[in-house]
Amino acid sequence: MLKSVATSIIARRLGVAQGRAIALMQRASDDGCLPKAVGSTRPDLGPNDLALLFIAVAADRGLGSAGASVRAYADLTTADGTTLAAVLAHIIRDTRAAQAVARGSLVLHLDRPRASLVTAGQHLVFGEPEPLGQAGRHVAVPGVALAAMAIELQGASPENADALAGIARIAR
């Protein structure tokens, strides 16, 4: 999938202004986190690149830190060593995995890189657990939005992605 198409899908699903998402994508690309076009050859993004693009837009901590944010969040691991980028790529690659998050949520903690993902039957914590009783800035992505975005990135129309994510949300 082309970066411009993927950026449009991710921005729409996250409710982020298209221009902001494009700027974050460009900064992450300039920092080497995403492939760049060479001449007239435009790269086709696979699930791993799409996961990094999602992180670039969702974990927005400023344009100047887009690349650093992508690297920090992508490399966050669970206690068993699974990275956030790997889990997101799996969700983007696999329709069943996407549907499994439909009733859950993804929370990215912006003050200090860490994340929490609730799926069907699992709660994954990436990075250090959040201290109790401490407020901070967060981005919460409803599971149904994450599922619909992943299904759309797999090639489904927005309407079909919404339908599949909605069915998964109520069927589990």
Secondary structure, DSSP 8 states (H G I E B T S, - for coil): --HHHHHHHHHHHHT--HHHHHHHHHHHHHTTSS---BTTB-----HHHHHHHHHHHHT-S-GGGHHHHHHHHHT-B-TT--BHHHHHHHHHH-HHHHHHTTTSEEEEETTTTEEEEEETTEEEEESS---TT----EEEEEHHHHHHHHHHHTT--HHHHHHHHHHHHHH-
